[in-house]
Amino acid sequence: MRLENIVMQARDPQVTGRFWERALGLTTSDPGTDGLYEGRLAVGEIWIDVCIERVEAPPPPGWRLHLDLLGGDGQAQDEVVERLLGLGARHLDIGQRDVPWVVLADPDGNAFCVMEERDAYRDTGPIAALPLDSADPERDGALYAALTGWVPVVGVAPVSLRHPSLHGPLLELCPEPAPKVRQNRTHLDVRPDPDGPDQQGLVELALSLGASRSTEPWAQGHPWVVMQDTSGNEFCVLGDV
């Protein structure tokens, strides 16, 4: 099994997708459609697809999962921020006050951060981390480790996971400031490997570790299975390869 997709939402997937394509150096083999953008991020021996799907509403307040981009120290961080502003990002005030990272929004208003220098971000590539709010970081960490094959590493969050190659972003399970109240604007997709559990096996594994199937009407009738982790965050188990 593997972490295959970071799925975001936007009112114009192509405009927002082109921003992220230039921001992250994504490659595309398909122009996509008005309702979906897909681009691939390759770091070392791993890859993750960034998918952006159409929604009608603007981003609501609160982001339980967002992207932390690699910045660096001082001037390097400033240069990354200026480049992103030139691509269409804007500064965003979410009440962060005096912090060493810079909070920005993509063209649709989705929040993300440009991080300061941290040892934990060595060899991550352009996405340093994927911070995910959790009511129980230890329990959710065990779930995502089992579903992705990622391993615990030393990070900033109470629980941080990373691909065993130690390349690519960290998945950081962070204590939630408040319980989840709506569908997440960004979620993760996992896919079975040919030599591992199939889709049903992966669903059963997730259920055994405290996840649940989503009962929302929009989550039904797909070839993937929409689930929620122990904190209510959505994720999808994709079909067999």
Order of alpha helices (4+ residues) and beta strands (2+ residues): beta-alpha-beta-beta-beta-alpha-beta-beta-beta-beta-alpha-beta-beta-beta-beta-alpha-beta-beta-beta
